[in-house]
Amino acid sequence: MTTIDTDAPKSNRGFASMDTSKQRSIASKGGKAAHAQGRAHEFTVEEARSAGRKGGETVSRDRAHMASIGRVGGQARGRNRAAPRREAESANELAGAAE
């Protein structure tokens, strides 16, 4: 993951420095122009389904990647299931300390 140096001076130039609403406005105009010129492509339901299936098959071939996805999901579930228990324990400790 890339880290951003917050101490470095920021440039006020370029698309990324604009506020989000201005970026969206410019991108919207580009999309409308592409459609008006007939250069844009709209996926049909069948094309989208085929593309999704192809991507899923490609990703699932990498067994190590799939295992890591499953591991992360299992760990998240364990944390989520343990959270109410931890909250109850800390509430009990606070109540005991207040007495």
N, C-alpha and C positions, 0 to 999 in steps of 0.2 A: 504494500500500500504506500502511496506517495504521501509524504508529509509536506505541509505548507509552512514556510518560514514566515511567521507573522511579524518579525522585526524588519523584514526587507520592505522597502518602499513599494507601494502598489502602483501599477500603471493605470491610467484612465483611458487607455486606448483598447480597441478591439471588442469583439462580440462578448467574450467572457466577462468583461468588466461592466457590462450593461446590467441594469436591473432585470429581473425575470420577466416582468410584463412587457418590457421593450423587446427582449429576445423573442418572446412568443409572438409578438406582433410582426416582427420581421420574418420569422419562420413561417407564419401563416400566409403572409404575402407571397413568399417563395412557393409554397404549396399551391396556392390558388393560381399563380402564374404558370406553374408546370402543368396543372390540369387544363388551363385555358389553351396552352400550346399543344396539348395532346401528348406530352412527354411523360406524364405521371402514370403509374401502374396501380390499379386497384386489384387486390387479390380477391378471387372468388372464394367461396367457402371450401370448395374442393382443393384449390391451390394452397390455401392456408393449412388445411388438414394434412395435405401431403407434405408440406414443408415442416410442419410440427412433428410428424411421424419420422421423417428423415433425420431431423435433429435429435430426437429422442433415441433413435436407434444408434446414432453415432456416439452420443454421450454414454449410453449404457454399455457399449463395448469395453470401456475402460473400467474394469472391475475395481481397481484400487480407488478410483474417483468415486464410484458408487458406494463403496464401503465407507469412505470418509464422509460422504453425505449422510449415510445412515447413522454413523457414529455420532455426528454432530446433532442430528435430530434426537437420538436417544439420550444424549447428555442434556439437551434442552428440556426434554420431557421430564427427566429426573429432577432437574432444577425446579421446574414448574410445579411438580408434585410435592417437592420438599419445602417449597416456599411457605405454604400455610402452616406447616409444622414448625418451621423456624420462627415465624411470626408469633405463634402461640407460645412457644418457649420463651421468647424475649419478653412477651407481655407478662408471663408468669414471673420471670426474673424481676421485672420492674415492680410488679405488685408486691413481691417478697421484699424488695429493697425499701419500699415505701412504708412497710409495717414497722 
